[in-house]
């Protein structure tokens, strides 16, 4: 992992996901959040065994880890962690956050970055209320999903389950240094970033059909996918 200066508070963004595969939409969202919130680094965390996906239909964790590593290699403030690959069983975000807080120690602030689609599933996550109390949650828009869907989607029962979270809508241009350095557990920041109309599902489908994925994923990732024949339609 990237080292941060000892003796001062650490401000670390966490971007977890299946990354099957990682694409430029993931990277651009992380880039904007990194600069807007004045973070020390952003750690990409590929899920080894995603709790809400059929693992038999997901490319191996090692391949996904390698693709994330290749995608982030040229940004010194991006790094990738194998923390969920090393842990047995299903991958739960709250366990990862607890482990990272132990690793980085007191003074660490974790910013948990997720898309709208992931947030709308969060009531089904393990210990979701505990997760909200440990991190600053940042929700970004994704193609096909709007930030205004977040608040209205939560019923009173779900709000209670999550510990009655509050919501604040922000545009990247509106995030001042004062806002960026506030840490308010239980407050969900709905941040409007550049939403590139790219999805991992679309990329997998294009590859299976033998079509170009140029300018959807980093060239390093495209080369890795081709070399390892990932997502290609199997010949009978």
N, C-alpha and C positions, 0 to 999 in steps of 0.2 A: 504494500500500500504506500501511497505517497506520504512522505513525512511532513508534518506541520511543525511550526516553531514551538518548542516547549515553553511553558511558563505563561502562556496566554490562552484565553478561551478558544476552543476548537469549534468551528462551525462547519458541519459536514452534511452534504446532501446525500440521500440514499435513493437510488433509483433501481427498484427491483422489478423483476418481470421474467417471463418465459424467454423473451428475445429469440423467437423462433421464425425468422432471424431478426437480429437488431437491424434497424434501418435509420435513414436520415431524419425521420420524424422524431424518433427517440433522442437522437443526438442534438437536434436543434432545440428541442424543449429543454434539455439539460443545460445547454449552452446559455440560453436566456435566463434560466433560474440561477445558474452559477454567478453571472455578473450582476443580476438585479439584487440578489440577497447577499452579495459580498462574501461568498463562501470560501473556505480554504480548499475544498475539493469536493468532487462528487464521486461517490462509489457506486458503480453498477454491480448489481447482485443477481446473477442468473439463478433462477430457482431450479434446484436439482430435480425435485419431484413436486411440481405444482399441485397444491391442494385442491384446486378447482378445475383441473383439466385432466383429460384422459392421457396418462403418461405414455401409453402405447402409440399414440398418434403424434407425439412430440419427438423431435430429433434428440439424440443423446445429450445429456448435460455437458459432457466434455466438448462436443462440437459447438454447442451454444456458448460455452465459456470461451473457447478459442475465437469464435467470431466476434464476441464483445471485446476481447483483448485486441484483436486486429482493428476494430472500429475506433478504439479509444487511444491507440498507441501514440498518435501525433498531438494529443492535447495533454500537456503536463499536469493539468488539474483534474483530469479524468483518470480513474483507475478502476480495476475490476477485482472483485473479491470472490474467492472460492468457498466462502464460509458456509454456504448452504450445500455445496457439493461434498464437503467434509462431514456434514452432520447426517446421521442415518435417519430414515423415515421421511415423512412428508415435510415440505418446506413451509414453515409458518413465519410470517413477518415479525410477529411479536417476539418470538424466540431469537431471531436474528438481531433485533434492536436491543434486547436485553444483553446479549453477548457482546455487541459492539460497545455498549455503554460501559461494560466491565473492562473491555480492552482499552478504551480511550480515557476512562476515568472521569473524575469530577471536572466541571467546567466545560464539558462537551455538550453542544447543542446539535441535535440531529433533526434535519429537515427531510421529511418523508414525502417524496415526490411520486405522484400517481396520476393516471388519466381518469377522466370521468367514468369510463366503462368499468375500471377496477374499483373506483370508489362506490359505485352503485351496488357492488357485491359485498362491500365491507361488513354489513351486518351478519354475514355468514362466516366471517373470518374468526379464527381462534382468538379469544381474549381481546376483542376489538376495542372495548372501553379502556383496557390497560394500555393498548397501543396508543390511543389518543392522548393519554396522560403522559406518555414518555417522549413524544416527538411533536414537532410543529408540522402539521399536515398541509401539504400544498397540492391542490388539485388543478390539473391543466386540461384544457379542452382537447378532444381527439376528433378526427374526422367522423362525422355522423353522430356526434354527441355534443350537446351544448352545456355550458356551465350553469345556465339557469334551470337545467333539469335536476341538478344536485339537490337543492334545498326542497323543492316541491316533491321530490321522489320519496322523502323520508316521512313515514307516518309517525304519529305521536308515539306509538309503541317502539318503533325503530329508534327514534330520537332518545327515548328513555334508555334503551338498550346500549346506546353509544355514549351515555352520560350527558345528554342534552348539549350537544355541540353547538357553537355559534358559527356563523358564516360571514365572511367578508370578501367582497368582490374587488379585484384589483386588476388594472392593466399594468403591463410591465413599465410603461412610462410614468406611472403614478407611484412607483415604489421608491420612496426616499430612503436615505441612510437610516433615519430614525425608525421607519417601518421595517426595514430589512433586519434590524438588530433586535426587534421585539421578539420575545419568545413567550407565547401564550398557549400552553397546552389546552386542548379542548376547543381552540379556535381553528376553523378550517379556512384556509386562504384559497379562494377561487381565482386563479391567476390566468389571465388571457395572454397566451404566447402565440407565436406564429404556428399555426396548425397546418402542417404539411399533409396533404391528402394521400397518405401512404399507410398501408396496413401490412402486417406480416402475412396475413391470409392471402392478400392480393399477390404478394411477392411469391409465395409458395405456388400459387396457381399459375402465375406467369412462367415460372421455371418448369413446372410440370408440362406446360403447353409448348415449351421450347422457345419462349419469347424473351425479349431483352428486359433486363432489370437495371440497366444502366441509369444512373442518377436517382435511383431509389435506395440503394445501399452503397456504402463506401466501396471503392474498387478492390480494396484488400479483402473485404468480405465476399464480394462477387467471385473473386479468384479462388478463395477457399471453398466456396460452395461448389464451384465447377470442378475443382481438383478432387473433392471428396464425393462428387455426384449427389449432393444433398438436394432433396425435393424433386429430383428428376423422376419421371414416370418410369416405373420398372418395366423392362422388356419381358414379354412372356416367352 
